[in-house]
Amino acid sequence: MSGVVLKRAAQVAGVCARRLNTSSPRLGKASEEVVIADYSKLKKKQEHFQLDSDVPVYLKGGLFDRLLYHATLGLGAVGLALGARFFYQAAYPKK
C-alpha cells in the first residue's frame, strides 16, 4: 500500500514541479517600449508615495483612500457599540 502512495506522490511532485530559469525571454521592440512606459509610470507613483508630506502612506492615494479609511473606522465603531450592547443585555436581561 505504501509503495503505491509513494509512487503517486512522486507523480504528483513531478507534475507540480516547475522549471526555474535565471534568464528572461527576449522582448520585441514594441514590447520594450511598453515596458519602458510602464516603468516610468511606476517610478512616478513611487516618487509620489515617498514624498515627505506628513501624510500616512495609507492616505496618500487620495479621496478613495480617505473614504475607505473612514468607512473602516466607522464600521469598527459600530461593531464595538453592538458588541457592548450585546454584553450589556446579556449581563442585565429584561425581566
MODELLER restraints for C-alpha pairs under 7 A, 6 or more apart:
rsr = mdl.restraints
at = mdl.atoms
rsr.add(forms.Gaussian(group=physical.xy_distance, feature=features.Distance(at['CA:49:A'], at['CA:57:A']), mean=6.64, stdev=0.5))
rsr.add(forms.Gaussian(group=physical.xy_distance, feature=features.Distance(at['CA:49:A'], at['CA:60:A']), mean=6.51, stdev=0.5))
rsr.add(forms.Gaussian(group=physical.xy_distance, feature=features.Distance(at['CA:58:A'], at['CA:65:A']), mean=6.79, stdev=0.5))
rsr.add(forms.Gaussian(group=physical.xy_distance, feature=features.Distance(at['CA:59:A'], at['CA:65:A']), mean=5.34, stdev=0.5))
rsr.add(forms.Gaussian(group=physical.xy_distance, feature=features.Distance(at['CA:59:A'], at['CA:66:A']), mean=5.79, stdev=0.5))
